[in-house]
Amino acid sequence: MTVNWFVTALSVLFILNIFLAFALIFLERKDPASTWAWLMVLVLVPYLGFILYLTLGRNLSREKMFNTKTEEDVIIRKIMMEQVSYLQSNEIDFNDEEMINYQDMIRMQLISDDSIFTQDNEVEIFTDGKEKFEALLDSIENAKHHIHMLYYIIKNDSLSRKVIAALTKKAKEGVEVRLLYDALGGRTLRKSFFKELTKAGGKVASFFPSKIPLINLRINYRNHRKLAIIDGKCGFIGGFNIGNEYIGLSKKFGYWRDTHLRIKGSAVLMMQTRFFLDWRHTTKEKNTFNEKYYPVINSNGKTGIQIVSSGPDSEQEQIKIGYLKMINSARESIYIQTPYFVPDQSILEALKIASLSGVDVRIMIPNKPDHMFVYWATYSYIGELLDFGVKAYTYENGFIHAKTIVVDGKISSVGTANIDVRSFRLNFEVNAFIYDTKTSTRLKEIFENDLKDCNEITIEKYKKRSIIIIIKESISRLLSPVL
């Protein structure tokens, strides 16, 4: 009887596998590379493949998950169209005259993502976790009206408890506190972790939680964004999550090298809008788009910035096309720092063309795996680019998690999006695209200083890799469209 039941179960799974394969091809309309990768998984490991697909491969509806109210949308689009008109008629006075050459990129981001261009911003760069969290805690301490925070990961450790204690203190003082974290990234947290904060009047919510307590199989469609907005005047954006490992206290990773920005200026209001869209989708709270959260900005800053978001609810992959536009505009240099380098074909070809055209293309990756398959896929793509003259380096002083691109020392991007398919299509991300020679040159100098702690991956070294590594690369490369 048990044997018959087992055979029946396998037969049902096999039939479901066939239906799933047909759905992949005819219904979901995934890109061909992803479709072939999933078909391979379903054929080679049919029963496990079915379970993996339910966990990793399901598509969201392509309808927008985050929509502003009609009246809010009208206001944003009015400003956007005014800026498009100014760009077309060359009526924008750029603080940095070099940015005249990037009007087409600004226009593209305006149209594709409603990313309003502001240039009254001050930018402070953090590459060390301790310095970043000291600055964040200082900004929290000085908050007068509201604190809004969104982080992919919040650990249950001493740094997180310190941040929560700081938020609780401000909530008791009457400051509005809203904290949003990703349900998968914060899977070790319990409601009791936030008990004092919520008791003090703070609001806490988790993004895309599982319907099954303590188990979250929804690996895709995670909110990978990291934002903190203080009083609508000061904003943090970049790669650091909240946890002890991000201040270098992890034995596995050692020193954590990341890049984060503190921005003061009108770009913070765009970060505020991004936060409220995510918050309202998660909590259904209404009346969040209120003038009290959008103060008049009086800033002496001169840096041009667009805050650009992307996610699986959008067809356009806005951050990716921003990266592509930057790469294609390069004339002298492209410096990239990313923990995961699993590019799609468009990014890969763009980097090859840039290098062949004489552009100095350099990519910095970690020297140790965070996610094993992703690491070996990264190494595979790096190896391919070496043949085209691209220079690649492994960071040896701990773990590099920075997500930065600097082009010609003039424009740059810092945010949460890696150079991989997951960031481009499967996660919700946000980046600051920076149009300023001074800030971009500083980011370029940081890259060059990091080279002191790097080993170069030369063609000679790469060709001497062991057969085991070649096998790991080959398998990981095949799976890369679904990683």
C-alpha positions, -999 to +999 in steps of 0.1 A: +000+000+000+028+024+009+047+016-023+015+023-044+010+056-027+047+066-033+045+056-070+012+076-073+028+107-057+058+105-080+035+102-110+015+133-099+048+152-095+060+141-129+027+153-145+030+186-127+065+189-139+054+186-175+026+212-170+052+235-153+075+232-183+046+242-207+038+271-184+073+283-185+074+284-223+039+295-232+025+314-202+052+331-181+071+346-210+105+346-192+136+356-211+150+327-231+181+322-209+160+319-178+135+296-195+163+272-207+179+272-173+146+263-155+138+236-182+173+221-175+166+220-138+131+205-144+145+178-167+177+169-147+161+169-113+123+167-121+109+163-086+133+186-067+131+210-097+094+214-092+099+223-056+127+247-064+106+265-090+078+270-066+104+285-042+125+305-066+110+308-100+074+321-098+067+354-116+049+383-100+021+399-119+036+426-140+011+451-128+026+479-107+027+469-070+035+504-059+013+532-073+009+567-060-026+581-057-039+598-087-034+633-074+002+625-062+010+609-096-002+640-114+021+662-093+052+640-098+045+637-136+040+674-139+074+681-124+089+653-145+075+666-178+087+702-169+122+688-165+120+669-198+109+701-215+138+720-199+163+693-209+151+694-245+154+731-247+187+732-228+172+755-201+186+736-171+216+754-156+239+727-143+260+734-113+287+712-129+291+722-166+304+687-174+269+674-167+256+690-199+270+659-216+246+636-196+213+653-203+202+623-223+208+600-193+189+623-170+160+624-195+160+586-197+157+582-160+130+608-158+109+590-184+115+554-173+112+559-135+098+594-128+132+601-113+132+638-107+166+655-110+178+677-081+211+695-078+210+711-044+225+681-025+253+676-001+269+641-002+290+624+025+305+590+016+310+562+041+330+531+035+333+519+070+304+504+090+313+519+123+315+554+109+282+549+090+263+537+120+278+565+142+264+590+117+230+572+115+227+571+153+237+608+155+211+617+129+184+597+148+194+614+181+189+648+164+155+640+148+127+664+156+097+652+136+100+617+120+123+589+113+116+565+084+138+534+079+138+505+054+164+478+056+167+444+038+184+427+068+181+435+105+200+410+127+191+400+162+224+413+177+239+441+197+241+467+169+205+462+159+194+464+195+214+497+198+196+511+168+162+499+180+169+515+215+177+548+198+145+546+178+125+538+209+140+568+228+129+591+200+094+575+198+090+582+236+099+619+228+071+621+204+090+617+171+072+596+145+090+563+139+083+539+110+106+509+105+102+485+075+123+454+071+122+425+046+106+394+061+133+371+047+161+394+057+147+397+092+136+361+095+153+356+128+134+385+144+103+380+166+077+406+175+092+408+210+123+423+195+103+454+187+081+453+218+096+484+235+096+504+202+059+496+194+050+502+230+065+537+227+044+544+196+068+534+169+054+515+139+071+483+126+062+462+095+078+434+075+078+432+037+063+402+019+060+379+049+052+342+047+018+329+054+035+300+073+049+311+107+087+309+110+091+296+074+096+318+043+101+300+010+096+332-010+133+337-020+124+360-049+108+395-048+126+406-017+129+442-007+167+447-009+165+485-004+183+503+024+170+538+032+168+560+063+151+594+061+153+619+090+128+647+091+127+647+053+160+666+053+187+639+057+188+606+040+210+575+040+213+551+010+237+523+001+248+488+009+250+485+047+223+464+064+219+465+102+240+439+121+273+432+138+289+417+107+285+451+089+308+467+114+334+440+110+325+417+139+320+385+118+347+358+120+336+345+086+339+378+067+362+399+088+363+436+079+332+446+060+339+470+031+308+487+018+297+521+004+269+542+018+259+579+014+244+605+037+225+630+015+211+664+025+190+682-001+160+677-023+170+642-033+159+632+002+123+640-007+126+614-036+139+589-010+109+598+012+085+590-017+102+556-023+099+548+014+062+557+016+054+536-015+069+506+001+054+513+035+019+519+021+020+487+001+030+467+032+008+484+058-021+498+038-016+530+058-033+560+041-026+597+042+012+592+043+019+616+014+015+647+036+032+681+034+046+676+069+069+649+055+080+671+026+096+702+042+110+731+023+147+723+016+173+750+022+206+735+012+239+749+000+247+716-018+257+716-055+255+678-063+231+666-089+212+634-080+185+611-093+170+585-070+162+555-092+141+525-082+135+491-099+119+458-091+100+428-104+068+449-107+083+468-136+092+458-171+120+483-177+147+473-152+155+510-146+187+506-126+201+482-151+194+505-181+210+533-160+241+511-156+241+504-194+238+540-202+267+549-179+289+521-195+280+532-230+289+568-222+324+560-209+353+575-228+382+570-203+373+547-174+347+524-158+353+514-122+329+488-107+327+474-072+302+446-067+300+415-044+281+396-071+289+398-108+264+378-128+255+401-156+230+396-183+241+396-219+235+433-224+258+444-196+284+418-205+286+429-242+286+466-232+317+460-210+334+441-237+328+468-263+339+495-239+372+477-231+379+470-268+373+507-275+401+516-252+382+524-220+399+514-188+374+489-174+381+476-138+360+453-117+365+446-080+349+415-064+353+397-031+380+371-025+356+347-007+321+334-013+290+348+003+268+326-018+288+297-033+270+293-067+269+331-072+307+334-064+317+308-090+294+322-116+310+356-109+344+341-114+333+326-147+321+359-161+352+377-149+373+351-167+354+358-199+360+395-197+397+391-191+401+380-228+387+415-238+412+435-218+391+441-187+411+442-154+397+424-124+407+423-088+398+404-056+395+424-024+416+407+003+410+429+034+377+412+044+346+412+023+336+439-002+299+445-005+299+479-022+276+485-052+293+513-070+300+524-106+321+554-115+325+565-151+353+589-162+354+603-127+323+624-136+291+604-130+286+576-106+260+553-089+258+541-053+230+520-040+216+486-033+217+469-068+244+444-076+255+436-111+234+405-113+201+392-126+186+390-091+191+427-086+180+436-121+148+415-122+139+398-089+146+422-061+133+456-052+163+480-054+171+517-051+202+536-063+215+572-062+227+582-097+252+611-091+260+638-116+289+656-101+326+655-109+338+662-073+318+633-057+325+609-086+362+617-085+362+610-047+345+576-054+371+569-081+399+577-056+383+553-031+384+525-057+420+532-064+429+532-027+411+498-023+434+484-050+461+484-023+442+456-006+435+436-038+451+409-059+447+412-096+431+383-115+454+380-145+447+358-176+477+337-166+463+331-131+429+324-144+441+298-169+459+279-141+428+273-121+421+237-111+397+213-128+375+214-097+371+252-101+364+248-138+336+223-129+322+247-103+323+276-127+306+255-155+277+244-133+272+278-117+273+295-151+245+273-164+224+281-134+233+319-134+200+330-150+181+316-120+205+325-092 
